[in-house]
Amino acid sequence: MDADAVVVGSGPNGLVAAVTLARTGRRVLLLEAADRFGGGLRSGELTLPGRVHDLGATVMAMALASPAFRALELKGVEFAHPAVPVAHPLDDRPAVLVHRDPRRTAEALGRDAGAWLATAGATARAGFPLVELLLKPLGPWDVPVRAFAQAARFGLVGALPATTFARRAFRTVEGRALIAGMAAHSILDLRSPVTAGYGLLLASLAHLVGWPLVRGGSQVLADALVAELRSLGGEAVTGHRVRRLAELDAPIVVLDVTPRQFLAMADLPAGYRRRLQRFRYGPGVFKLDWALDGPVPWRDPAVAGAGTVHLGGTLEEIALSEAEMAAGRHSPRPYVLLVQPYAADPARGGHTLWAYCHVPHGSTVDMTEAIENQIERYAPGFRDRVLARHAMGPAELEAGNPNLVGGDIGGGMAGLLQFVNRPVWSPAPWRTPLPGVFLCSASTPPGASVHGMGGWQAARLAVRS
């Protein structure tokens, strides 16, 4: 194909970039090294025949909130919402549930009801204009002026460490635990700046758009994007690994790769190369998938209706676990992020389940027992339901997707310094010094998650160049 634009890598950012460019009338060629499109959106049979597991992302709150995905208006993708977006079990009291309705969530928090409505509730009420500002930190912006005031208020709180925010804003064990579980998605020490912002945004999205799954598996979303690209005249090819930029011949090249791969692919100016070499990758994850013979036997039955479950106990316990990970150690009682897809989507061949915990970068430690102990803590008899399990540590994750360097699913450390230097400090960090070459992976703003914003920004910048 004689292409006007080549996109390398078919993760959510690469797919969004390819479709965005094709919608401008350009002839787009999408190249993927793996045998299936999707990157972090792939699904497969990891345990038993007929059981559909998501290899990467499952919960799609960011996709529903993202300006990029809302602009695409994809056909053929159905989002399935669990009865409860998020549950947080506790040892000696009922689980805390985050409902779509912020008031219903707040009612269960007792003394912290007002605090929840004033923080997560207020962020949700600010709606899509605030989300757009947060996902497009470097512009261009086309949102109401009041959104900037809301963003400033969010920033004052969001810049805090999650531990500080939780203790200042909330008085109950339940309220503080909820914030810790949300903030731990950042894969940072919860004593670090901006971790409150990660937690607050995710909590608010449960109210604004929910935490849904793609019916049939995340692969359905990837396949829909590829189908849209082809309907626009684009070409998409799997099994084609690009090792050097010199292999490509097009006026626009968009790379859904992290700095490590880009450094190997291109001859870059010395100054820019040194800046990319300073890019820091974050901790890894250890992921388990299970095929079960029935639902997880939660001690609190209310947890059964939740799509996502945060395991780890109180604020203090979760903060300790994440501090251990950040210091390069393996917590014996790790924070565990668990997803039970069957709570929303029965079309996956039975009761499938996945969970991961955070581990030091490049860890080789098998965390199966530690993760399952945390599940048993809140669901006694869980192991008796297991028909088959599949484990992936950092090395296996990176082998399946080279962007997951050392098991880092976030495309790089998500702390304050690298939030504004992602992958380098620039008013347009998607642009590289090479003419017509752009980066769009999770190593560019606004970072990780299935929002497609890196691809959207890179494609729109390429069109304007």
Buried (B, 14 or more C-beta within 10 A) or exposed (E): EEBBBBBBBBBBBBBBBBBBBBBBEBBBBBBBBBEBBBBBBBBBBBBBEEBBBBBBBBBBBBBBBBBBBBEBEBEEBEBBBBBBBBBBBBEEEBBBBBBBEBEEBBEBBEEBBEBBBBBBBBBBBBBBBBBBBBBBBBEEBEBEEEBBEBBEBBBEBBBBBBBBBBEEBBBBBBBBBBBBBBBBBBBBBBBBBBBBBBBBBBBBBBBBBBBBBBBBBBBBBBBBBBBBBBEBEBBBEBEBEBEEBEEBEBEBBBBBBBBBBBBEBBEBEEEBBEBBEEBBBBBBBBBBBBBBEEBBBBBBEBBBBBBBBBBBBBBBBBBBBBBBBBEEBBBEBBBBBBBBBBBBBEBBBBBBBBBBBBBBBBBEEEBEEBBBBBBBBBBEEBEEBBBEBBBBBBBBBBEBBBBBBBBBBBBBBBBBEBBEBBBBEBEBBBBBEBEBBBBBBBBBBBBBBBBBBBBBBBBBBBBEE
